[in-house]
């Protein structure tokens, strides 16, 4: 079998299923679990009807035609009006409302991010936004970025999530949120701060392939990038140190203080195009979308796609989707706790009755899971491997929240009629279990798993639905199905 196929659909049909029993191999569920935040009834149907290649093409077109927040329901934008404001406008607005240094804008961004993961049809775009938000992490609820974190999400991550990583890195390296979070705005010729320089190398670009001299030279070249009185990016030549700079083969004479601004962009561009950066990004993307331990061959292929296409992001994604390894990796990734919650709302089809209340509900729920999107406080972003998340505390809390959505109690959401999940009117409780497991997971459960669910109802599978305890126990049965390993998989 080849490592890569010519097209995505060739890869789908050319990769025999290898999922561990009792998991069933389904290309529809697989792609929607990895490159979307889980399937909904509508998305599952669209992939089934059009094929994976057509779905991917449509997703790319949607991301490019409706970037930012435009693809999501208008109610999200109405409940989060700060998303559209520039840093100066947001600063003035919050000061006038007595919210200076407050978290109101960051609260709106956090809630809107979760809501877009649930209800935006641009699911490929949202998964890439999530990935690069962690890769170039600036924690959302952080006092230093009270007026700039919204713009960072909009103008750095979302603006470039399906474009060029070079452009994204350049935008990040000039953005007030990043400059303040990693202290580059505090660096001067007299007291060079190396924090951003180190994280730029280790986390954002080349990985661990650097020396202490490289860190010092990066910090030297980039010193002078500050936040001006108008809260916008400003290059202060007075505080920029001069002198030759060398970093991993990059050389700049840096003779004049005037050289620092353009020279800094040249350095960032060089680092973005470096083969070490290609491998570092490819490794993280393969861990995100394939498995916790991707092969070196796949990483090399994805890295080469990055270098061959001028640091464009989508060719890396296409390479993953054309790989045999991706289509044979069912069962090799689990969802982070917040992803599990998002996938629960998507597959149940829960509807909003009040957008402000729903956004608040989703925010506190994901916070209770220790996984509120955009809120990892360290520079390295949320971990993306199973060992970081599989613990009893997060699992029990997730089960509790799943039961809440199955029962229809969360504030801001319309009551849920679980009988619609049958997709018809099953004759018996056994048929009801089959309908629910198929609807909620896309799979037909094994005999032993169906028997376990039937045992929960404590009645024969032949029990007529009209006489079944499902009249009272439908909600916990739905939750129990969602508690299982089938739904926990990314």
KOLDREN-304082 format. One record per residue (C-alpha): x, y, z; residue in three letters. Coordinates in steps of 0.001 Angstrom, whole numbers, padded with zeros to 6 digits, always signed. Layout:
N
XYZAla
...
This chain:
490
+000000+000000+000000Unk
+001327+003486-000811Unk
+001924+006066+001901Unk
-000028+008674-000083Unk
-002839+008327-002601Unk
-003487+010663-005549Unk
-006847+011891-004223Unk
-008682+011892-000933Unk
-011360+009529-002200Unk
-008663+007129-003457Unk
-007275+007110+000076Unk
-010719+006390+001537Unk
-011299+003414-000711Unk
-007692+002230-000767Unk
-007215+001955+002989Unk
-008764-001188+004497Unk
-010337-000737+007931Unk
-008087-001561+010872Unk
-010082-000131+013792Unk
-009906-002194+016957Unk
-013126-004106+017756Unk
-015819-003273+018739Unk
-015284-000036+016815Unk
-016638+000026+013284Unk
-014708+001745+010503Unk
-016758+004524+008948Unk
-015094+007093+006654Unk
-017906+009563+007317Unk
-017588+009449+011085Unk
-013819+009371+010863Unk
-013403+012549+008828Unk
-016081+014399+010814Unk
-014481+013386+014101Unk
-011073+014721+013052Unk
-011691+017636+010674Unk
-014930+018746+012303Unk
-016003+018905+015932Unk
-017953+015705+015523Unk
-020804+014842+013178Unk
-024226+016377+013138Unk
-027088+014751+011259Unk
-026741+017321+008476Unk
-022958+017027+008134Unk
-023064+013230+008184Unk
-025607+013324+005382Unk
-023602+015793+003301Unk
-020455+013650+003402Unk
-022439+010512+002657Unk
-024097+012176-000334Unk
-021125+014011-001842Unk
-018093+011995-000759Unk
-015144+013067+001345Unk
-013276+014845-001466Unk
-016321+016959-002327Unk
-016948+017701+001356Unk
-013355+018864+001796Unk
-013528+021071-001320Unk
-016767+022631-000085Unk
-015271+023206+003361Unk
-012245+025005+001895Unk
-014511+027193-000227Unk
-016674+028033+002792Unk
-013625+028944+004893Unk
-012346+031296+002201Unk
-015706+032897+001380Unk
-016859+033421+004978Unk
-013772+033814+007180Unk
-013647+035124+010716Unk
-017031+034754+012388Unk
-019186+035127+009281Unk
-020049+031454+008796Unk
-021660+031080+012212Unk
-025261+031970+013115Unk
-025909+035704+013427Unk
-027035+035179+017021Unk
-023435+034495+018018Unk
-022280+037849+016674Unk
-025234+039625+018278Unk
-024356+038128+021670Unk
-020672+039024+021228Unk
-020565+042542+019713Unk
-016963+043142+020807Unk
-015729+040641+018208Unk
-015941+043226+015429Unk
-014115+046095+017158Unk
-010525+047221+016547Unk
-008209+047457+019546Unk
-008557+051278+019842Unk
-012351+051135+019464Unk
-012666+048298+021959Unk
-010431+050137+024427Unk
-012559+053283+024272Unk
-015808+051309+024408Unk
-014776+049326+027475Unk
-013420+052381+029287Unk
-016651+054280+028618Unk
-018616+051356+030046Unk
-016437+051154+033147Unk
-014908+047852+031958Unk
-011246+048871+031651Unk
-009007+045855+032394Unk
-012166+043762+032672Unk
-012789+040398+031041Unk
-015987+041229+029191Unk
-014448+041103+025708Unk
-012545+037922+026521Unk
-015736+036363+027913Unk
-017512+037127+024645Unk
-014661+035654+022612Unk
-014547+032477+024693Unk
-018276+031869+024436Unk
-018368+032662+020726Unk
-015463+030291+020052Unk
-017311+027352+021604Unk
-020539+028279+019835Unk
-018783+028442+016455Unk
-017305+025006+017063Unk
-020846+023726+017580Unk
-022942+025605+015026Unk
-020670+026950+012308Unk
-020944+024936+009084Unk
-017274+025826+008403Unk
-016033+022946+010522Unk
-012661+022386+008840Unk
-011915+026077+009401Unk
-012866+025875+013082Unk
-010592+022873+013679Unk
-007682+024782+012110Unk
-008496+027866+014176Unk
-008397+025665+017279Unk
-005068+024131+016248Unk
-003296+027404+015508Unk
-004795+029128+018543Unk
-002902+026536+020576Unk
+000204+026658+018408Unk
+000563+030451+018718Unk
-001093+030534+022107Unk
-002060+033727+023898Unk
-004345+032814+026813Unk
-007695+034494+026513Unk
-008428+035306+030158Unk
-005263+037238+030892Unk
-005259+040779+032230Unk
-002506+041969+029885Unk
-004638+041295+026801Unk
-008006+042585+028038Unk
-008394+044828+024990Unk
-006313+042953+022382Unk
-007120+039231+022631Unk
-010259+039547+020507Unk
-008318+041234+017704Unk
-005580+038586+017959Unk
-008139+035850+017351Unk
-009706+037713+014435Unk
-006679+039307+012737Unk
-003960+036713+013334Unk
-005461+033229+013739Unk
-008740+033423+011846Unk
-007348+035669+009125Unk
-004666+033131+008177Unk
-005955+029712+009303Unk
-006324+028450+005725Unk
-003567+030601+004220Unk
+000164+030985+004741Unk
+001844+030194+008036Unk
+004457+032814+007191Unk
+001737+035458+007068Unk
+000274+034188+010343Unk
+003661+034273+012074Unk
+004389+037791+010788Unk
+001005+038989+012045Unk
+001564+037321+015414Unk
+005026+038899+015737Unk
+003539+042384+015424Unk
+000375+041926+017446Unk
-000028+043736+020782Unk
-001496+040630+022446Unk
+001598+038519+021667Unk
+004004+041392+022362Unk
+002527+041862+025819Unk
+001974+038205+026716Unk
+005559+037163+025952Unk
+007105+040442+027115Unk
+008669+041587+023838Unk
+007005+044960+024426Unk
+009177+045301+027559Unk
+012488+044576+025813Unk
+015029+047380+025373Unk
+018627+047668+024217Unk
+019648+048142+027840Unk
+017609+045180+029112Unk
+016789+042680+026378Unk
+013907+040360+027264Unk
+014377+036887+025755Unk
+010963+035414+026553Unk
+009359+035869+023122Unk
+012585+034908+021352Unk
+012748+031572+023146Unk
+009076+030691+022607Unk
+009247+031847+018983Unk
+011974+029309+018343Unk
+010891+026414+020547Unk
+007099+026592+020248Unk
+006251+028579+017133Unk
+008911+027574+014616Unk
+011973+025286+014760Unk
+011299+023317+017934Unk
+014249+022382+020120Unk
+016764+022950+017318Unk
+018315+026142+018666Unk
+021077+027419+020944Unk
+021120+030043+023679Unk
+022970+032319+021270Unk
+020083+031949+018827Unk
+017638+033049+021534Unk
+019710+036130+022343Unk
+020044+037081+018690Unk
+016339+036674+018001Unk
+015490+038845+020998Unk
+018050+041424+019863Unk
+016698+041576+016310Unk
+013093+041939+017466Unk
+013613+044428+020301Unk
+011876+047696+019513Unk
+008502+046104+018811Unk
+006211+047674+021376Unk
+002594+048690+021906Unk
+002069+052395+021223Unk
-000123+054888+023096Unk
-002989+054073+020714Unk
-002706+050379+021756Unk
-001474+049463+018271Unk
+001835+048016+017098Unk
+004707+050513+017056Unk
+008390+050122+016227Unk
+010508+052195+018603Unk
+013907+052551+016937Unk
+015385+054296+019977Unk
+015352+051113+022071Unk
+016522+048767+019298Unk
+020066+047374+019797Unk
+022390+047291+016793Unk
+025037+044786+015784Unk
+025233+041691+013560Unk
+022630+038984+014163Unk
+022932+035299+013226Unk
+020227+032699+013870Unk
+020262+029166+012405Unk
+021878+030302+009169Unk
+020099+033665+009022Unk
+022398+036689+009012Unk
+021542+040377+009236Unk
+024079+043229+009648Unk
+021655+045229+011803Unk
+023892+048281+011489Unk
+021236+050905+012087Unk
+018366+051239+014524Unk
+016212+051797+011449Unk
+016934+048209+010372Unk
+015055+046533+013207Unk
+011503+046638+011924Unk
+012091+045201+008452Unk
+014930+043017+009735Unk
+012594+041455+012286Unk
+010142+040517+009540Unk
+012987+039029+007497Unk
+013959+036878+010470Unk
+010382+035722+011072Unk
+009988+034881+007387Unk
+013228+032903+007423Unk
+012151+030933+010486Unk
+008710+030220+009011Unk
+010345+028763+005893Unk
+012957+026710+007754Unk
+012888+022894+007332Unk
+012921+022497+011116Unk
+009711+024552+011277Unk
+008173+022378+008574Unk
+008917+019251+010611Unk
+007761+020844+013873Unk
+004422+021953+012387Unk
+003942+018671+010533Unk
+004497+016695+013727Unk
+001933+018712+015647Unk
-000626+018527+012832Unk
-000201+014757+012563Unk
-000640+014412+016324Unk
-003780+016561+016143Unk
-005393+014819+013183Unk
-003899+011307+012991Unk
-002557+009776+016210Unk
-000563+010475+019346Unk
+002400+008699+017708Unk
+002391+009438+013957Unk
+004997+007790+011761Unk
+008145+009609+010711Unk
+007243+008881+007076Unk
+003934+010734+007316Unk
+005528+013640+009192Unk
+008164+013923+006455Unk
+005518+013912+003718Unk
+003471+016619+005443Unk
+006580+018722+006066Unk
+007577+018437+002415Unk
+004120+019615+001345Unk
+004630+022679+003531Unk
+008007+023487+001979Unk
+006895+022739-001591Unk
+003928+025101-001293Unk
+005492+028192+000234Unk
+004359+027490+003845Unk
+000700+027191+002836Unk
-001349+025341+005445Unk
-003927+023508+003343Unk
-001446+021367+001363Unk
-000406+019835+004695Unk
-004029+019022+005473Unk
-004570+017536+002027Unk
-001475+015356+002465Unk
-002851+013988+005730Unk
-006206+013265+004087Unk
-004493+011438+001219Unk
-002498+009235+003568Unk
-003206+005608+004298Unk
-002134+006242+007881Unk
-004911+008750+008493Unk
-007652+006452+007213Unk
-006334+003538+009262Unk
-006145+005544+012506Unk
-009708+005143+013790Unk
-009511+004720+017550Unk
-006072+006361+017796Unk
-007276+009766+019095Unk
-009608+010833+021876Unk
-011429+014122+022221Unk
-010362+016721+024726Unk
-013118+017263+027319Unk
-014443+020436+025683Unk
-014478+018699+022289Unk
-016552+015914+023828Unk
-019079+018456+025077Unk
-019164+020259+021725Unk
-019642+016952+019902Unk
-022485+016098+022287Unk
-024395+019277+021470Unk
-023760+018803+017741Unk
-025024+015224+017568Unk
-028052+015903+019780Unk
-029002+018859+017612Unk
-029630+021071+020658Unk
-031100+024453+019724Unk
-030543+027842+021334Unk
-033340+029821+022983Unk
-031116+032680+024217Unk
-027689+033269+022703Unk
-026216+035269+025619Unk
-027352+032622+028114Unk
-026188+029741+025896Unk
-022732+031285+025493Unk
-022450+031750+029249Unk
-023562+028162+029834Unk
-021017+026750+027405Unk
-018272+028877+028956Unk
-018800+027709+032516Unk
-019255+024117+031387Unk
-015954+023979+029521Unk
-014257+025818+032386Unk
-015522+023132+034761Unk
-013872+020556+032488Unk
-010520+022357+032753Unk
-010522+022838+029001Unk
-012214+026123+028121Unk
-011056+026960+024570Unk
-008313+029612+024311Unk
-007653+029512+028064Unk
-004456+027460+028484Unk
-002291+029803+030530Unk
+001168+028538+029492Unk
+002648+029562+026110Unk
+002585+026009+024713Unk
-001199+025650+024271Unk
-003433+022775+025353Unk
-001838+019305+025192Unk
-003286+017115+022480Unk
-002580+013548+023589Unk
-004717+011092+025513Unk
-002499+010918+028593Unk
-003216+014576+029373Unk
-006986+014148+029555Unk
-008025+010611+030474Unk
-008720+010972+034185Unk
-011685+010206+036407Unk
-012474+013812+037294Unk
-012900+015140+033763Unk
-014715+011971+032681Unk
-017298+012201+035479Unk
-017860+015902+034862Unk
-018314+015248+031170Unk
-020861+012517+031926Unk
-022754+014913+034184Unk
-022922+017562+031443Unk
-023947+015005+028816Unk
-026826+013933+031035Unk
-027773+017597+031367Unk
-027998+018098+027615Unk
-029818+014799+027142Unk
-032319+016004+029770Unk
-032625+019457+028240Unk
-031851+021515+031357Unk
-028934+023830+030336Unk
-029792+027523+030479Unk
-030142+029192+027086Unk
-031163+026027+025255Unk
-034570+024950+024010Unk
-036101+021773+025516Unk
-034906+018670+023696Unk
-037385+016068+022476Unk
-035267+012916+022634Unk
-037899+010861+020846Unk
-036822+012613+017620Unk
-033468+010869+017959Unk
-035116+007612+016960Unk
-035602+008877+013422Unk
-038991+007174+013422Unk
-041087+005100+015802Unk
-039351+001855+016775Unk
-041623-001014+017698Unk
-039602-002370+020620Unk
-037043-001188+023161Unk
-034387-003265+021367Unk
-035157-001497+018105Unk
-035065+001812+019983Unk
-031551+001047+021250Unk
-030425+000189+017725Unk
-031875+003441+016385Unk
-030327+005570+019129Unk
-026845+004050+018898Unk
-026844+004440+015118Unk
-028082+008039+015328Unk
-025727+009142+018106Unk
-022531+007348+017053Unk
-023038+006408+013412Unk
-022285+002808+014348Unk
-024193-000397+014916Unk
-023171-001537+018392Unk
-021849-005004+019067Unk
-024151-007605+020586Unk
-022481-007297+023984Unk
-022801-003517+024027Unk
-026453-003652+023014Unk
-027038-006214+025745Unk
-025435-003908+028307Unk
-027777-001080+027314Unk
-030735-003453+027391Unk
-029646-004516+030866Unk
-029750-000890+031954Unk
-033440-000835+030967Unk
-033952-004145+032803Unk
-036414-005433+030244Unk
-036340-007779+027226Unk
-035429-006297+023853Unk
-038835-007457+022571Unk
-040702-005166+024967Unk
-043152-003024+022959Unk
-042124+000622+023061Unk
-045503+001607+024497Unk
-044813-000651+027516Unk
-041108+000151+027840Unk
-039440+001995+030722Unk
-038060+004256+027997Unk
-041102+006402+028742Unk
-039162+007491+031860Unk
-035574+006443+031172Unk
-034935+007744+027669Unk
-032758+010668+028831Unk
-030333+008576+030925Unk
-030137+005985+028128Unk
-029164+008686+025628Unk
-026563+009970+028084Unk
-025257+006444+028692Unk
-024659+005959+024966Unk
-022764+009262+024861Unk
-020702+008220+027884Unk
-019191+005323+025929Unk
-015905+005023+024029Unk
-017582+005408+020633Unk
-018456+009058+021337Unk
-015204+009777+023202Unk
-013138+009236+020071Unk
-011900+012078+017946Unk
